[in-house]
Amino acid sequence: MKWFYPKGDLAKTTWSVVVDDSIVRGNTQRALIRMLREAGALEIHVRISSPPVKWPCFYGIDFASRAELIASGLEIDEIRRSIGADTLGYVSLEGLVEATTIAESKLCTACFTGNYPIEVPADISNGKNLLEIVNNYE
């Protein structure tokens, strides 16, 4: 997310739109929305250019377990309330795939669907480090 800091009366509009690539834990959006509210924003609408991230990534992205992912346990309206937005909208998985112009079968959508391109061991309690541990001993 590129941060733009509200200055003077700029944030005191009737509404603001925040666009981000994803919501993982919700901390960044929560902080930004709080800052915009403190600057006087009356309405804040958040749009996310991916589907909700519900599953951990074992391929190097820094979110380790489902417990860390805000969308793994909350519905969209609950996420909206948690981050303090007036509205929240995500791109659908179908919309994301269509935008890439690449066949879904050639894309990894595991963090959105839980369908991993390789078999993931049943005990994923070690989170993202699990595959690194397995690969180091093969």
N, C-alpha and C positions, 0 to 999 in steps of 0.2 A: 504494500500500500504506500502510495506517495502521500506524505503528510503536508497539508496546507493548514497553516495556523490562522485562525480567525483574527481579523484585525479591525478594530473600531466597530463601525456599524455594519460591516460586511455580513457578519453572521446573524444580524438581527433582521432577517428576512422572514417572510411568512413560512417558508419551508426550505429545507436543504436536502440534497441527495448525496449519499455517500455510496460510491461504487468500489468494490473490492473483488479480488480474484477468488477468495474463499474465506470461510470462517472455520477455524480449527478449534481453538479453545474459547474464543470469544473475547479474550483479554484486550486485543488491539481495538476492536470495534467498541467495546465498553468504554475504554479510555477516550477514544475520539468523540464518541457521542456525549460523554460527560463534559468534555472540553467545549464542544459546540453548544451544549445547553448553558454552560456557565457564561459563554460569550453572548447568549441571548437568542439562540435559534429557537423558534417556536415549534416547528415540526421537523422531524428528521426521518427520511425515508432511505432505507438501505437496500441496495441491489447487489447481488452476488453473482459473478459470472461463471459459477460452477454449481453442480448439485450439492446438497449437504454432504459433508465429509463424515461418514459414519463408521469407517473401518480403518484400522491402523495400516500404515504403509511399511512394508518390509524391504523396500527398495531404496532406502536412503533419505526419504523425507523425514523431517524431524517431528513426528508424532508417534509415540511408542505404543500406546494402549487405548482401547475403546473408552476406558474411564476418563481419559484426557479430552476426548472429543465431545464437544457440546451437543452435536447432532445425534450422537449415538444413544442418548437417553432422553432427548427432548423433542417435542414436535416444533414445527416452524413458529407457531405463535408463542410457544414457551421460550424459544430462543430470542424472539423479538423482544419479549418482556425482559429477559435476562440481560440483554445488551442495552436496553433502554430506548429502542427505536419506536417510531410511530407505526411504520410498516416495514416489512422485510420480504423480499422476493429473491428466489434463486432461479438460475437457468436449469431447465430440466436436463436429465441425462440425454434424452433424445435430441434436445436442442444443442447441447454441447457437442455430441457426436456429429450432428449435421453441420455444425459450424466448422469442424475440422476438415470436412470433405474426405475423411479417411474412414474406411469400413470399421465398424465397432469391433469386429473380430481381430483387428490389428492394433487396437488401443488397450491400454491397461485402465480399467475402470474400477479396480478393486477397492479403492478408498471410498467409492460411492456405493458399490453393490455388494462387497464382500466376496465377490467371485474372483479369486486370484488366478493368474495365468500359470502358476505352478502349484503343486500341492504344498499346502502349509501344514506343518505338524499340528495335531489336534490340541496339544498344550501350547497355546500362544501366550501364556502368562508372562514370558520373558519379553514380550513385545517385539519391537523392531530388531533387537539384537539376536533374536532366535536364529534367523537364517545365517547371520554372520557366525554364530557359534557353530552351527551345523556345518557350514562350509569350511571352517577352519580345521575340522577334524576329519574331513573326507580325504 
